[in-house]
Amino acid sequence: MTKFRNLIGHLYMEINNEIIYDILQENLSDFNLFKKQIFSKFKDQLSNQNKK
């Protein structure tokens, strides 16, 4: 996904929609893992704030 991010960020004029589609179809687990990590971090922060 790092290569995908770099492509989007630096070479956006050269993006091929078919390549983007393939990346998203084959790497959805990366997005789901990222989502879980973000939710976990916010949950931990909220839990810590409620303890104060």
C-alpha positions as CSV (number, residue, x, y, z in Angstrom):
1,M,0.0,0.0,0.0
2,T,3.0,2.3,0.4
3,K,3.6,2.2,-3.3
4,F,-0.1,2.9,-3.9
5,R,0.1,5.9,-1.6
6,N,3.2,7.2,-3.4
7,L,1.5,6.8,-6.7
8,I,-1.5,8.8,-5.6
9,G,0.6,11.5,-3.9
10,H,3.3,12.0,-6.4
11,L,2.3,10.6,-9.8
12,Y,-1.4,11.4,-9.8
13,M,-1.3,12.5,-13.4
14,E,-0.2,9.0,-14.4
15,I,-2.9,7.1,-12.5
16,N,-4.6,4.3,-14.5
17,N,-8.1,3.6,-13.2
18,E,-7.7,-0.1,-14.0
19,I,-4.6,-0.3,-11.8
20,I,-6.4,1.5,-9.0
21,Y,-9.4,-0.9,-9.2
22,D,-7.1,-3.9,-9.1
23,I,-5.2,-2.5,-6.1
24,L,-8.4,-1.9,-4.2
25,Q,-9.8,-5.3,-5.0
26,E,-6.7,-7.1,-3.9
27,N,-5.7,-5.1,-0.9
28,L,-9.0,-4.4,0.9
29,S,-7.6,-6.2,3.9
30,D,-5.0,-3.5,4.3
31,F,-7.8,-0.9,4.5
32,N,-9.8,-3.0,7.0
33,L,-6.7,-3.4,9.2
34,F,-6.0,0.3,9.1
35,K,-9.6,1.0,10.1
36,K,-9.4,-1.4,13.0
37,Q,-6.2,0.2,14.2
38,I,-7.7,3.7,14.1
39,F,-10.8,2.6,16.0
40,S,-8.7,0.9,18.5
41,K,-6.6,4.0,19.1
42,F,-9.6,6.3,19.5
43,K,-11.3,3.8,21.8
44,D,-8.1,3.7,24.0
45,Q,-7.9,7.5,24.0
46,L,-11.6,7.8,25.0
47,S,-11.3,5.2,27.7
48,N,-8.3,7.0,29.1
49,Q,-10.1,10.4,29.1
50,N,-13.1,8.9,30.9
51,K,-10.8,7.7,33.7
52,K,-9.7,11.2,34.5
